[in-house]
Amino acid sequence: MNNINLITDNFLNHKFDTEAIKKGFGKGLLAAGQQNDQVVAACADLTGSTAMNMFAEEFPDRFVEVGVAEQNLVTVGSGLAAMGKIPFVSSYAAFSPGRNWEQIRTTICLNEQVVHVVGSHAGLYTGADGATHQMLEDIALTRVLPNMVVIAPADSIQAQKATIALASHDSPSYLRLTREPTAVFTTDKTPFEIGKAYVYREGTDITIIATGTMTYNALVAAENLAKDNISVEVVHLPTIKPLDSETVLRSVRKTKKVITVEEGQISAGMGSAICELLADEDPLPVHRMGVQDKFGQSGSPDDLLEHYGLTPKHIALKVHQIL
């Protein structure tokens, strides 16, 4: 993995720093605003919770607080984009895109307005807030929209890079962020480009394709499996749409066995995107890991990942079952 510029290839013994992925977004938005005065931001009464406060404090004249009105949030964003601005609009993912999907569809995507929708507190890392706030369907909701880019960063550093990259991107987007601190295992030198997937660990026996927080768990599982002489290739998919078909196909054609891992509903999620690709190009069985047609519930992130079978242990067990 060293050639991909991760922090270390010794995932089992290294003590990683942790930071919430949403904080990487906040740093990236501030940097994007400093680089380009056309970058603006709007929030639905969750400025601190979504880490938009850094931008709001530095550029109060380029920030709009719309209040608890998520549908209005994205329509304001569309208007700002129509006037030549580069808007980022943030709320909890349960509310945006959860509550305002139709407005995102019609005022942003249908009208081809470049608005960057930021969904914070997505997935099981929302923890004790429970099912109402653990948005597990957002990947499915956003990747179905024409013209929409969908990104799930692996850690806070990658979230910062993704935010800066989106500020100069010419398509509307959805950026998926988590609430609780997670391992920071990429570096400033780790490559990131919208639309690209990356092989974070090379292997020959099976391919694990992961996105967001699950890439770290896949890497830990792969290192544990190496003790059993099982060679796992780990592909990190930060951009779920558009899909990097070339990188994915190259990996799965080598190993002939595929597992996808995501912290959300498997129905119409990232794993479904892989299934669609392989059905068209190179049919192979795909074993999808994620939340299996259930809502979330209250609990610590660790307990929830254990309950829904998304820990490194569960990933390794799935590999053993397939092989």
C-alpha positions, 0 to 999 in steps of 0.5 A: 500500500505504500505506493498509494501514500497511506499512513502505514501498511501496518494497520493492526499495530498503528495507533491512528489519529481520529477526526470526524469526517465532517470536520474535513469538509469544514476545513475544505470549505474554508480553503475553497472560500479562501481560494475563490470568492464565488464560493458561498454557503447556506445551512439549515440551522445546523452550522456548527453541527455540519462544520460549516461554522468555520466558513460562516465566521470567516465569510459572513457576507457569503453565508446564508442561514435559512433556518429549519427549512431544508426544502428552501435550503436547496432552492436557495442554493439553486438560485445562487448557482443560477447567479454564477455562485458556487454554493455548498448547502449543508444539513443532516443527511436525514433531512437533505437529501432525505426530506428535500429530495424532490427539490434537489431533483427539480431545482438542481439536477433537472435545471443543471445547477451546480449545487453541492449538497452536503449530507452530514451525520450519515450512516451508523456513526450517528450513533445514539441519535437512532433511526430517525437520524441514521440516514442509510438510504442517501446513496440510493437516493442521490446516485439515481439522480441524473447529473449528480456526482456522489462522493463518500470520503474515507476520512477527514483528510479525503473529505477536505480534498473532495470539498476543494475539488468540488468547488471547481467541478461542473456538476451538482454533487452529494457529499456524504459525511459522518459525525463521530471521529474515525481513523485518519489513515490517508495523508496529504499525499494520498491521491484523490480525484473526482471519479477515480477509484484507488487500489489501497491494497493489492491482492490476488484471491478476492477483491473487497470494494469499499466506500466511506468509513468501511474502507478502513475496516476492509483494510484491517480485515485484509491484514488479518486475512494475510495471516491466513495466507489469503491475499485480498485486494482492497479497492477504495471507491470514494466516488460512487458516481460516476463509477470508475469502471476501469479500475473496478473491472481490472481488479475483479477480472484478476481475482474473480471474487467480489465483496462490496462493503458500505455503511448504508442500505445495500438496496440501490447503494454502492454495491448495487452500482458494482452489480450493475457494472458487472452485469453489463461488462463481466458477470460475476457473483457479488457479495454485498455487505451493508445494512440489510433492509433495516432501519438504524437504532440507538447505540454506540457506533461500535455496537451498531457496526457489530450488530449490522455485521460491518466490523473487520471481523465480519468482513474477514468471516465473509471472505472465509465463507466465499473462499 
